[in-house]
Amino acid sequence: MDARFTEEQQQIRRTLRDVVTARCTPDDVRAATRTPDGHDLTLWGALGKELGLPGLALPEQAHGVGATVTELALAQEELGRALAPTPLLATSGLVAPLVASLGTDEQRADLLPRIADGSLTAALAVPGTGLATALGLVADNAGDWSGGGRAGGVQATRGEHGWRLYGQAEQVLDGHSAGLLLVAAHTGGFARSRTLLFLVRADAAGLARTRQTALDETRPQARIELRDVEAELLGTEDAEVAPTLDATGDGAATLIAAEAVGAADRALERTVAYVKEREQFGRPVGSFQAVKHRLADVYVQVQAARSAAYYAAWAAGAGTERAGGLALAQALEALRTSAAEAVQLHGGIGFTWEHEAHLYVKRATGDELLFGPVHLLRARAAGAAGLFGSGAQVSV
């Protein structure tokens, strides 16, 4: 393994750092989250049309850049520093890999080029609140999260004129504004029970999308309701959906880990800068040994999380192992610690809800609710690695 980044990878980082610094101040981020789409359309257009960010990890035949998860993770890290709200994770981290893996030739030719240039955004809709389970991050992906014939899931039936979907999904990332929905639905009844993925157009009759109030406004979520909605099956009926979702989950976890590392690093930078300026007893707060020790501990934790995220990205690109879940656990813990110390060491102003430190607190909490919690991520990784023996149950 060569841990050094190439010049092209460093250029991705530098370019995005310049863009994010200029266009994603805390005020810009708050303003973007309050728009109907939940993100800055002008910024997304620049990331897509000008920089080709959504197509970084897509093959060149799909009009992508042909890079790997590593390049996309570096991009997510830079966006995470400013908590920039974009549909990149939902579109390129969740939907694009599934379309590339399971879609027919016609579906890939139609969808991937539009995803690559940013003209089409997409969202993965999973019934209930089971996104982390569906992606294989916190439990075995056995498919019961898709409804299994029970109320609360999404059911798919095939009629004379094609597939129809009925049900609802919660916590759909960027689901209110996405141009395409990829919906996981249960079909086959009890005789041939299975989960399949379906493509649903944003303007489909019977589809209702409602943006939900979320703790972290920079991570917009929606409730999707489907009432006899026309849908197109992704791929074929014998598609291996569960293992593909697991593989996609590992890649998505790697991206979220890199994003969390960027956020944790930026929160730490801002805290260090503040304690150098804030004075108490006639000297900067940062000169006190206790404060230095606290910040040093955060620094070590952030660097460890960064190493884990980079390794997971390299492993995903090389296809050697799946380390995304464990990297995500490390990164979420580092972000939680860094955000908490930012609030504490900013003193009275840090406890005001309007201060930018709370943007990082909300992101840390929101990501754990969506993709964690940390102890389940670690338990799942330990079980997958066989640390407790074959067939052993991990008590959480």
N, C-alpha and C positions, 0 to 999 in steps of 0.2 A: 504494500500500500504506500503510495506517495501522497503525503499529507499536504504538499504544496499546491496552491491554486495556480492555474495557468493564467497567462496574461489576459485571455478572453474572459475568464471568470472574474478576475480582478476588475476588468473594465465594466462588467455588469454591475458589480458592487459600486464602483465610483459613479457611474452614470445615474443609478437609482438614488444614491446618496444625495447627489446634486438636485435631482427632481424632488425628492421627498423634503429636503431641507427648504427648498424654495416654495413649495406648494402645499405643505402639510404641517403648518403650525397648529398648535392646540385649538386656536380659534377656527382655522380652516377645517379641522376635523369635526369640530362640533357643528359647524354650519353644514357640512356635507351630510352628517347623520340626520339632520332635520329636513332634508329634501325628500320628495316622494320616493325616489329610488334608494335613498339611504347611502348614496355615495356620489362623489363628484363626477358627473358624466364627462366633463372636459378632461379631467385627469385620466379617467379610464380610456378615453379616446387616444390620449397621448401614449399611454402604456401599451395599448393594442396596436394602433395604426403606425405609430412612429417607432416604438421600441420592440414590438413583437413579443411582449411579455407573455401573453396567454399561450403562445405557441412554442415557448422555449423547449419544453420536453416532448413536443410532438414531432413525428418524423417529417422529413423534407417532402415526401410525396403527399403529405397532408397540408402542405404549405407552411409547416412548422420550421423551427430552427434546427431540429435534430439533436438537441442537447440532451442532458440527463436530469434526473431528480436533483443532482447537486446544484446545477445552475438555477433551477426553480427555487430550491431552498435558500440560496443566497439572495434571490430576489425577495422572497418572503421575509427573510431576516431584516432587510432594509426597510420594507414596508412596515414590519412590526415595530421598528424603532419609533415610528411616529403614530402607530396604531391607525394607519391609513385605511379607511373603509373602502374596500374594493371587492368585486365578485371573483377575484382571482382564485381563492381557495375553493369556492363552490364550483366554479367552471372548470378550471384547469387541474385542480387537485382531486376532485371527486368525480365529476361527470366525464371529462375527456378520457381518462384512463379506462373507464367502463365501456365507453363507446368504441374506443380503439381495440379493446380486448374482445368484446362480445358482439359488436355490431356487424351487420352484413357489409359487403363491399359497397353497396349503394348507400347505406346509412353513413358509413365512414366518409365516403366521397362527398356526401351532402353536408354533413355536420362539422367535421374536423377543420376544414379550411376556414369556415366562418367563426369557429371558436378560436382558431389560431390568430386571426386578425382582429379579434375583439368585437366583431359585429354581432356575434351571438353569445349571450350569456346563458348559463344553464344552472340548474339546481337539482340536487338529489333529495327526493322526498321519501322518507322512511316513516311508516306508521308509528303513531304514539311518540314516545320519547326515547326510542331505541337506537339512535344513530350510532353511539359508541359500540353497542352490541352487534349491530348489523355489520359494522366495519371490523369486527373481531378484536376490538381493543381491550374490552373489559371482561368478556366472557366468550365461551364457545359459540360460534355463529351457527346455531342449529336451525334457524329459520323461524322459530316461534314468535319472534318479534314482528313478523309480517301480518299477524292476525290469526293465522291457523284456523280460519273458519269462524272465529269468534267476533263479537261486536268490538269495534274500536280499531280494527285494522282496515286495510284496503283490499277489496275483493275484485278479482278479474274474471269475467265470463266472456266466452266466445260465442257470438251469435252469427246470424246470417250475413251481416255486413261488417264483421270484424270484431275486435276486442272492445269491451266496455269496462270501465272502472267505476267502483262505488266505494266510498269511505272517506277517511281524512287522515292527514299527517300533521304533526306538530313540529315545531322547532326546525323548520326547513330553512337552511341558510340561504339568504338572498332570494327566497322563494317568491316574494311579492313582486319582484322586478325582473326576474329571469325570463328570457325569451323562450326557453324550453325547460320542461320539467322531465326528469327521469324518475319515474315512480316505481317503487318496489311494491308488488302486490301478490297476494296469495291466490292460488288457483288450483284446480284439480280436485276440490272437495277432499273427502277423507280417503278415497280410494287411491288417488295419486297426488297427494298433497305436496306442493312445491311452491317456491317463490321465484317469480320472474320479474324482469324489469321492462317498463313500458315508457315510450316516448309520448309526451302530451304537449301539444302546442299551447302557448300562453293564451290564445284567443279561442280555445275549444269551448263549445257550448256545454254548460253544466259545471264549469270550473269556477270556483270562488277562491280568491286569495286575499288574506287579511294579514297585514303587518302587525306583529305582536309587540307589546311593550316588553322590552328586555332590559335587564340590569346593565348590560354592556351595549350601548347604542352603536358602537363601532362594528358590531357583529350582528347585522339585521337578521331577524328571523320572521317567519310567516307561518300561518296555519293554512293548509291547503284542504279544501273540501271538494270532493268529486261526486257528482250526482249523475250517474249514467253517462260518463264522459268517454268520447271516442279516443282510442289510444292505439299506438302502433307497437308491436312487440319488438324489443331490442334483440336482434339476433334470431335465434331459433328456440323452439320449445325445449330442446335437450341441452341448452346452454348450462355450463357449470357456474351458476350464479354465486353460490356461497364462497368457494375458493377465490373467485375473482374479486368479490367484495373484501375478502381478507387481505389480498394483495394490495388492493386499492387503499384499504385502511392503513396498512403499513406505510405506504407512500404519503398519504395524507397526514399521518401522525408525524412523519419526518418533517413535513412542511410546517405543521403547527408548532412543532418543537423549535424549528429555526426562527419562526415568527416570535415565539415566546422569548427566545434568547435575545433577539433584537430589542424587544420591549423591556426586558429586564436590564439589559446593558444601558439602554437610554435612561431608564429611571435612575439607575445608579449614577450615571454621568451627571444628571441634573442635581441629584442629592449632593454629590461631591462638590459641584460648583457652588451650591447654596451654602454648605457649611464652611466654605472658605471665605464667604462674604459676611455671613451672620456672626455678630459678635456678642459675647456674654462675658461679664467680669473683665472687660477691657481687652479681650483677645478673641480671635475667630473660634467658633465652636469646633471646627475641624481640627484644631490644634490639641484638643483634649484626647488623651490616650484612649479612653473608653470609646469615644466616637470613632477613632482610627481603627480600633479592633473590630467594631461592629461593621464598618464599611469594608474592612479587609476580608471578613468572613463572607460578606455578600459577593465580593469580587471573586473569591475562590469558587463559590457556588456557581456563579454565572459562567466562569471559564470552564468549569467541569461540564456544565450543561451544554456549552457551545461545542466542546469536544465530542460529547455524546451525539449531538445533532449532526455534526459533520460526518462522524463515523456512520451513522444511520443512513445519511444521504449517499455516502460512498458505497455502502453495502447494498442499498437499493439499486444503485446504478450498475453495480457489478453482478447483482443477482446471487450473492454469496449467502446472505442470511437476512432475516427480518429483525431489525433493531429499532424500528420506529416507535413502538409502544414504550419501551424502556427509556428512550431518549425523550419522549414526550413527558413521561413522569418526572424525569430530572429537570426538564425545562420549566414545567408548570410549577414545580416546587421552588425553583430559583426565581421565577417571576413573582410568585406570592411573597417570598421573603424580601425581594428587592422593592416591591411596591409598598409593603408594610413599613420597611425602614424609611422609605421616602416620606411617607406620611408622618412617621414619628420624628424624624430629624428635621423636617421643615417646621416643626414646632406648631404654634397656634394656627398659622396660616395653612399648614398641611391638613388640618382637620376640617377646613371649610370645604363643603361639597363642590364648590366651584373651582377649586384648585386643580391644576392638571394632574397632580399626583393621583387623584381619584380615578382618572381615566385608566391608569394602570392597575389600580386595585380592582376596578370593575372587569377589566379584561382577564385578570388572573382568576377571579371568582367565576366569571362566565364560562371560561374555557374548561375549568374543572367540572362545572355542571354539565357541559355539553360532551366532553371527551374523556372525562375521568370518572371517579376521583383518582388521585395519585396512587393510593394503596391498591385499588383494583387494577390499575394499569400494571403495577409491579407484580401483583399476584398472577395476572394473566401471562406476563412475560416469563415469570418463573415456571409456571406450569407448562408453557410451550417449550421451554428449554429442558424440561424433564428433571428439574432440580428436586422434585418431591417423588420421583419414581413414576413409572408408567401407570396411568389410571388413578393417581393420587388426587384427592380433592383438596383444594386450597381453602382454608378457613379464613373468611374475611368478616 
